[in-house]
Amino acid sequence: MGTVIIFGLVSILSLIGLITAAKNKNILGFVFGAISFALFGWFTIMTVIHSGYPTFT
């Protein structure tokens, strides 16, 4: 159940990197940020759907 938390945090951090790369007009950083955001965001959504949200108990 901890994987959904880790995937979610990585997805949020890659979104921040994507926005920063767009502000700095860094094309390669923007591409890697977009790919990692899409990939880890997909992993997060699919893990929540398949395993459910962690309950912290």
Contacts in CASP RR format, 6 or more apart in sequence:
PFRMAT RR
TARGET T0000
AUTHOR 0000-0000-0000
METHOD contacts of the structure
MODEL  1
MGTVIIFGLVSILSLIGLITAAKNKNILGFVFGAISFALFGWFTIMTVIH
SGYPTFT
1 51 0 8 1.000
1 52 0 8 1.000
1 54 0 8 1.000
1 55 0 8 1.000
2 54 0 8 1.000
3 47 0 8 1.000
3 51 0 8 1.000
4 44 0 8 1.000
4 47 0 8 1.000
4 48 0 8 1.000
4 51 0 8 1.000
4 52 0 8 1.000
4 53 0 8 1.000
4 54 0 8 1.000
5 54 0 8 1.000
7 40 0 8 1.000
7 41 0 8 1.000
7 43 0 8 1.000
7 44 0 8 1.000
7 47 0 8 1.000
8 40 0 8 1.000
8 41 0 8 1.000
8 44 0 8 1.000
10 36 0 8 1.000
10 40 0 8 1.000
11 37 0 8 1.000
11 40 0 8 1.000
11 41 0 8 1.000
11 43 0 8 1.000
11 44 0 8 1.000
14 33 0 8 1.000
14 36 0 8 1.000
14 37 0 8 1.000
14 40 0 8 1.000
15 37 0 8 1.000
17 29 0 8 1.000
17 33 0 8 1.000
18 29 0 8 1.000
18 30 0 8 1.000
18 33 0 8 1.000
18 34 0 8 1.000
18 37 0 8 1.000
21 29 0 8 1.000
21 30 0 8 1.000
21 32 0 8 1.000
21 33 0 8 1.000
22 30 0 8 1.000
END
